[in-house]
Amino acid sequence: MFSNIGIPGLILILVLALIIFGPKKLPEIGRAFGQTLKEFKKSTRELTDDVMKDADEDKKTLTK
């Protein structure tokens, strides 16, 4: 999706974000975005672990 933006496009986006939100608000937005990604990754990992655990239990039940 973002593979064809390139460095100039990324710089333009960052400059626009700096102009729109200002230098004081930008770190707060970045921090909130980072926390959101962290929680999403954690939830995804837990869901994957649960699915794998259920699949292993089903495999054990079927082989008995």
C-alpha positions as a LaTeX table, in Angstrom:
\begin{tabular}{lrrr}
\hline
Residue & $x$ (\AA) & $y$ (\AA) & $z$ (\AA) \\
\hline
Met1 & 0.00 & 0.00 & 0.00 \\
Phe2 & 2.69 & 2.50 & 1.01 \\
Ser3 & 5.49 & 0.89 & $-0.97$ \\
Asn4 & 5.39 & 3.49 & $-3.73$ \\
Ile5 & 5.38 & 6.66 & $-1.58$ \\
Gly6 & 9.15 & 7.03 & $-1.41$ \\
Ile7 & 11.30 & 9.33 & 0.70 \\
Pro8 & 10.11 & 12.65 & $-0.82$ \\
Gly9 & 6.47 & 11.72 & $-0.27$ \\
Leu10 & 7.17 & 10.68 & 3.31 \\
Ile11 & 8.96 & 13.97 & 4.00 \\
Leu12 & 6.03 & 15.89 & 2.53 \\
Ile13 & 3.57 & 14.01 & 4.75 \\
Leu14 & 5.68 & 14.68 & 7.84 \\
Val15 & 5.99 & 18.40 & 7.03 \\
Leu16 & 2.23 & 18.66 & 6.49 \\
Ala17 & 1.58 & 16.87 & 9.78 \\
Leu18 & 3.95 & 19.28 & 11.53 \\
Ile19 & 2.17 & 22.28 & 10.01 \\
Ile20 & $-1.32$ & 20.95 & 10.81 \\
Phe21 & $-0.75$ & 19.64 & 14.35 \\
Gly22 & 2.18 & 21.73 & 15.50 \\
Pro23 & 5.41 & 20.67 & 17.21 \\
Lys24 & 3.82 & 20.26 & 20.66 \\
Lys25 & 1.01 & 17.94 & 19.61 \\
Leu26 & 3.03 & 15.71 & 17.25 \\
Pro27 & 4.84 & 13.70 & 19.99 \\
Glu28 & 1.53 & 13.03 & 21.72 \\
Ile29 & 0.01 & 11.76 & 18.49 \\
Gly30 & 3.05 & 9.56 & 17.84 \\
Arg31 & 2.91 & 8.15 & 21.36 \\
Ala32 & $-0.81$ & 7.36 & 21.05 \\
Phe33 & $-0.23$ & 5.74 & 17.66 \\
Gly34 & 2.59 & 3.63 & 19.10 \\
Gln35 & 0.43 & 2.48 & 22.01 \\
Thr36 & $-2.35$ & 1.56 & 19.60 \\
Leu37 & 0.02 & $-0.52$ & 17.48 \\
Lys38 & 1.43 & $-2.20$ & 20.59 \\
Glu39 & $-2.04$ & $-3.17$ & 21.81 \\
Phe40 & $-3.02$ & $-4.39$ & 18.34 \\
Lys41 & 0.07 & $-6.58$ & 18.10 \\
Lys42 & $-0.56$ & $-7.95$ & 21.59 \\
Ser43 & $-4.18$ & $-8.80$ & 20.78 \\
Thr44 & $-3.20$ & $-10.40$ & 17.49 \\
Arg45 & $-0.53$ & $-12.50$ & 19.20 \\
Glu46 & $-2.98$ & $-13.64$ & 21.90 \\
Leu47 & $-5.61$ & $-14.54$ & 19.32 \\
Thr48 & $-3.08$ & $-16.51$ & 17.27 \\
Asp49 & $-1.89$ & $-18.34$ & 20.38 \\
Asp50 & $-5.48$ & $-19.24$ & 21.31 \\
Val51 & $-6.22$ & $-20.56$ & 17.83 \\
Met52 & $-3.02$ & $-22.62$ & 17.79 \\
Lys53 & $-3.80$ & $-23.99$ & 21.26 \\
Asp54 & $-7.29$ & $-25.02$ & 20.15 \\
Ala55 & $-5.90$ & $-26.64$ & 17.00 \\
Asp56 & $-3.38$ & $-28.63$ & 19.05 \\
Glu57 & $-6.13$ & $-29.78$ & 21.44 \\
Asp58 & $-8.30$ & $-30.84$ & 18.50 \\
Lys59 & $-5.39$ & $-32.78$ & 17.00 \\
Lys60 & $-4.82$ & $-34.61$ & 20.31 \\
Thr61 & $-8.52$ & $-35.43$ & 20.59 \\
Leu62 & $-8.68$ & $-36.82$ & 17.07 \\
Thr63 & $-5.59$ & $-39.03$ & 17.46 \\
Lys64 & $-6.94$ & $-40.77$ & 20.59 \\
\hline
\end{tabular}
